[in-house]
Amino acid sequence: MQPEETFEVEPDEEEEERELELDPEVAQRRAAALSNIRKFGDPVLKTRARAVDRFDPALLSEVERMGALMGDALGVGLAAPQVGVLHRLLVYRVQPQAPVAALINPEIEWKGKELETMEEGCLSLPGVLVDVERPVHVRVRALDERGEPLVVEASGLEARVIQHEIDHLDGVLILERTNREHRKEAIRTLREAQQAA
């Protein structure tokens, strides 16, 4: 996820210009991180993740690795299926200086009635931006990486990021959350990119 209004975005033209301005080391780390993220067409992205039932050092390492990948990719959220792990685990950070938050086995407990449409992108869908309507406010019940229960009441970008990442845990991509016209255009963009690679 990107730290601006869109998230999990592979660079568009404007962002590609900013990418050229990145410090070469940052650009190299970003490219390496993006190479570890599963892309459109990978069946893991359409598979529902399993609940986490072991809270051990391996899980802590998984959270740390995902947080590092997300940061290096210059994103604001990442779900375990995007790195090929079918665990109900997501990490996010919507403010650059904030610590990485991990939500394990998250469940949306409540959604506000107010809806907002914003452009969303996804690191797993390079070059694609689509309009997605989501509730502005949500309450989510989850566990942290040590297995402690927590409740997150989120609004705005934080709520959107969490909902987007929970969709990944359910095997749902933003292509399924947009209108038919945007979906067709996005799939065409993705297929052209795959053919060019």
Buried (B, 14 or more C-beta within 10 A) or exposed (E): BBBEEBBBBBBBEEBEEEBEEEEEEEBEBBEEBBEBBBBBEBEBBBEEBEEBEEBEEEBEEBBBBBBBBBBBBBBBBBBBBBBEBBBBBBBBBBEEEEEBBBBBBBEBEEBEEEEBEBBBBBBBBBBBBBEBEBBBBBBBBBBBBEBEEBEBEBEEBBBBBBBBBBBBBEBBBBBEBBEEEBBEEBBEBBEEBEEEE
